[in-house]
Amino acid sequence: MYREISKTWRTLVKTNSPEIKKRAILWRRGPTLVRLERPTRLDRARSLGYKAKQGYVVARIKITRGGMRQKRPTSGRRPKHLGVVKIKGHFSSQDTAERRVLEKFPNTELVGSYPVYQDGRYIWYEVLLADVHHPALTRSYDIRKRYPEARIAS
């Protein structure tokens, strides 16, 4: 079933369907960070470890796209000190998205993230988080195995 969800999503994005365009327009106008009830791409979320139970948080974040091109300074200096050539992006946009969401939800642990959509200006990621101290998750074997600090307080 999840393979079919994945196939359908890929065809919608590849053909640039009107349904996806409507969503993108709403997302573009909306806030940068939105907490969601359920993931948009259930197949990706499940493959990363998401389960539909209390304690899991799904957030969609909008990150601006663009490279690390720097403008050449207009004032005079020697070429070595222009500071244009060796500037590198040390972190991917996905890493940036995960970090920003974790700052917003400090009591959670990162489960994973995946891209949802991108246009010329933005790229949207859905970030999956788990509140490891939530009672529904402290009883879960998967969570206890992944995060050893999530033990039942007894």
Secondary structure, DSSP 8 states (H G I E B T S, - for coil): -HHHHHHHHHHHHHTT-HHHHHHHHHHHHS-SEEEESS-S-HHHHHHHT--SSTTEEEEEEEEE---------SS---GGGS--TT----S-HHHHHHHHHHHHSTT-EEEEEEEEEE-SSEEEEEEEEE-TTSHHHHT-HHHHHH-TT-----
